[in-house]
Amino acid sequence: MRRPSPIALATYADAAALARALAAHVAEALRARIARDGTASLAVSGGRTPVRFLEALSGAPIDWSRVAVTLVDERWVPESSERSNAALVRRHLLDGPAAAARFVPLYTGDPTPEAGLAAAEARITSLPAPFSAVVLGMGDDGHTASFFPGAEALADAIDPAATAPLVAVRAEAAGEPRITFTLPRLVSADTLLLHIEGMGKRAVLERACAPGDVAELPIRAVLDNARAPLDVLWCP
Ligand SMILES: O=C(O)[C@H](O)[C@@H](O)[C@H](O)[C@H](O)COP(=O)(O)O
């Protein structure tokens, strides 16, 4: 059953203000978890939108040596590729104070994500679970993480009962093959946030908030399975 509104939307004047607010939310979640458990974990998205946020977060006063950072999903390319989400994180987050964090990349160097899956799964067992904070993005086609409409493995990736932490994904819209955390690993985070910018994505999210086929707009899987209305940070 859908909640009356599956989102809680916070609107910011511009991308810079949004990035600062998002960084503050995430920093708070990491500090709270460190205070409780001594360690914390963060999964961030790739793509173009997160750059300002990652840079704002990189200077946050946190004991970064206690934080493990990974990606919500990764394109199956080496870090030398412009398409690498790991390269994005190294460049924009793991710089300054945040360089003390332990980064756990998902790309293993194997020829395909299917071949690298077991090694990637072995790596991520070292991450404090559940994630302290997960920051999702969303594409204009309603995908989030690598939950692409039409992806071969979409049903496995968005299965609320999935026990596998990671799935290899192939979809036409994805470009290269990818690897993604499965839905339960993402929605179980202490703090779950969606970062979107622009009128186009806002309109897609509004469509997704109306009931409909999850496979058409896979962000619906998150809206339907988040423990509380999904916190969305948006600017025009
Ligand atoms: O690797 C990726 O592409 C992502 O993790 C993906 O899910 C992303 O968040 C959206 O595609 C939005 O991407 P943009 O910010 O580039 O629009």
Residues whose N, C-alpha, C, O or C-beta is under 5 A from the ligand:
A	BS01	LIG	S45 G46 G47 R48 T49 P50 D73 N85 G137 M138 G139 H143 T144 A145 S146
